Amino acid sequence: MKGGLRRFVGGAAPSSPPTEQVERCEMCAEPISEWHGHVVDVENRGLMCTCRPCALLFTAEGAGGGRYKAVPERYRYAADVPLAEA
């Protein structure tokens, strides 16, 4: 085949390489790693992925006016603690 239509026959043009999606802090938009902090939005009942500095802002009682609370990074199993029915 010759002529100006040849460019339409050979298939799709090579596309640019896929860009890697980086997860970002939902409070400040900084890139975060796979291991990152979490903050609960108490008013909207949501869980947000955050960078460590943003998560640390909400570790103290009453921080953020009580709207946000940091999710603890550690937990312990307490078999002797009864749970109430919700």
C-alpha positions in Angstrom: 0.0 0.0 0.0 1.3 3.4 -0.9 0.1 6.9 -0.3 -1.4 8.9 2.6 -3.7 6.2 4.0 -0.9 3.9 5.0 -0.8 5.5 8.5 -4.3 4.1 9.2 -3.5 0.5 8.3 -0.6 -0.4 10.6 -2.6 -0.5 13.9 -2.7 1.9 16.7 0.1 4.3 17.3 2.4 3.4 20.2 1.0 4.9 23.3 3.0 6.5 26.0 4.1 4.2 28.9 1.5 4.0 31.7 2.2 6.4 34.5 2.4 5.0 37.9 -0.5 6.1 40.2 0.9 7.3 43.5 -1.4 7.2 46.5 -1.6 10.6 48.2 -2.6 11.8 51.7 -6.2 12.8 51.7 -5.5 15.8 53.9 -2.4 17.4 52.4 -2.0 15.5 49.1 1.6 14.5 49.8 2.6 11.1 48.3 2.3 8.3 50.9 3.8 4.8 51.0 2.0 1.5 51.2 2.4 1.7 55.0 0.6 4.9 56.0 -1.6 6.3 58.7 -5.4 6.6 58.8 -7.7 9.2 60.3 -11.4 8.8 61.0 -13.7 11.6 60.0 -16.2 11.3 62.8 -18.8 13.7 61.3 -18.9 12.1 57.8 -18.2 8.6 59.1 -15.3 8.0 56.8 -11.8 6.7 56.9 -9.0 8.6 55.2 -5.5 7.5 54.2 -3.0 10.0 55.5 0.7 10.7 55.8 2.3 10.2 59.1 2.5 13.9 60.0 -1.2 14.4 59.3 -2.1 11.3 61.3 0.0 12.5 64.3 -1.9 15.8 64.4 -5.0 13.9 65.5 -3.6 11.6 68.1 -4.3 13.9 71.1 -7.8 13.9 72.7 -9.9 16.7 71.2 -7.5 17.5 68.3 -9.3 18.9 65.3 -12.2 19.8 67.5 -13.1 16.1 67.8 -14.0 15.8 64.1 -11.0 13.8 63.3 -9.3 11.0 65.2 -6.2 9.1 64.4 -6.5 5.3 64.0 -4.0 3.6 66.3 -1.2 1.7 64.5 -1.1 -1.0 67.1 -3.8 -3.1 68.8 -3.9 -5.8 71.4 -6.1 -8.8 71.7 -8.1 -8.8 75.0 -10.0 -12.1 75.3 -11.3 -11.2 78.7 -13.0 -8.0 77.6 -16.7 -8.5 76.9 -18.2 -6.6 73.9 -21.6 -5.0 74.2 -24.2 -5.6 71.5 -24.6 -2.7 69.2 
